[in-house]
Amino acid sequence: MPTRTVCSRDDYHCPMFGTHDLVLFIVSGLLLNITPGADFLYITTRSMAQGVIAGVWAATGVAAGCIVYIVAAAVGLSAILAASSLAFAIIKWCGAAYLVYLGISLLRTRHHTATAKPALTRDGIARIFWQGFLTNALNPKVALFFLAFMPQFIDATSPTKVAAFLFLGMLFNINGLAWNVLVAWLAARLSARLGAASRATVWINRTLGTFFVGLGVRLALAGRD
């Protein structure tokens, strides 16, 4: 009997990629994506301060940072990171310092009287993208997440484990990007309702800045478990 190469409607199994329970994976991934974290805060901050376009670029940067760990998990580099205390500590402290830096930058944001959001320049867009990228790429917990979560949906006997990691990882990332774009739009709409010159915007920045600093401290104190 020939081997199936398409996803089955009965068991949601996809031998072509060595994966199974695709529906359960998608639902679980969506639930994880909508859980607020550093990425959510960064995208929200950019959207409220600079508009939906800035938020979309922030979301794109976050997705690009996620690709680093998807590929790393697929080729086994994440396993090395999980096993090496030094490598984990270096990335963890860099990520923690970066989150604290973003938080302090928000806390130092001044109140502007202008009613229009500042125009985005090419340099500004690049800065937003790379900040989003680093927010994810400097978080070693993302690597451990993929190592712990993804294998549960990959056939242990599959000869295409690398393809399975890449397939599921990109599926998870695409769903996450779609959610983050929606977050960017909603945050920009909320900011428009509050008004660019509203005192509430200043307090939102301060609140989010405090959360970023807290996330940085939490990451610095976190172990690998």
Secondary structure, DSSP 8 states (H G I E B T S, - for coil): -----S--TTT--BGGGTB--HHHHHHHHHHHHTS--HHHHHHHHHHHHH-HHHHHHHHHHHHHHHHHHHHHHHHTHHHHHHH-HHHHHHHHHHHHHHHHHHHHHHHT------SS-----HHHHHHHHHHHHHHHHT-HHHHHHHHHHGGGGB-TT-S-HHHHHHHHHHHHHHHHHHHHHHHHHHHHHHHHHH-TT-HHHHHHHHHHHHHHHHHHHHHHH----
